[in-house]
Amino acid sequence: MLSAKPRIFCNSLTTEGTESAVGVCGEKILQDDFELISNEMLGKNPELLDTIQGWVTYGPLGTEQSRLLEKARNLKVLCSTGVGTNHLDMEYWKRRGIPVGYTPTAVTDATADMAFALILTTVCGVKKG
């Protein structure tokens, strides 16, 4: 049964429901406040598209996802779980009046750690084995 919570489409969900789904967009956290809609749920109930208010995407928008987003008439926010927005048509979303969220500093620390590890490996001649 569908709940009265605001509905969010999450393209990383791979199972109907969220009990066993742990994807890249933090479904376990989101499910407390939102009803999460998976690809499978949307495929079985296309009318859900009119009720989706949020869209969480991972990676570039494919043709199918872009087509669905254009038809999501009640969409209020788009969230990309990536660092940049170069894979999104920001002018299009601005014209639609839909704010776009993303995670600009999500991998800053990991990138710095890897850079220093590579520098130390190169300078010190450290090798595996």
Secondary structure as UniProt FT lines:
FT   STRAND          7..10
FT   TURN            11..12
FT   TURN            24..25
FT   HELIX           27..30
FT   TURN            31..33
FT   STRAND          35..37
FT   HELIX           39..44
FT   HELIX           46..51
FT   STRAND          52..57
FT   HELIX           63..71
FT   TURN            73..74
FT   STRAND          77..80
FT   TURN            86..87
FT   HELIX           90..96
FT   STRAND          100..101
FT   TURN            104..107
FT   HELIX           108..124
//
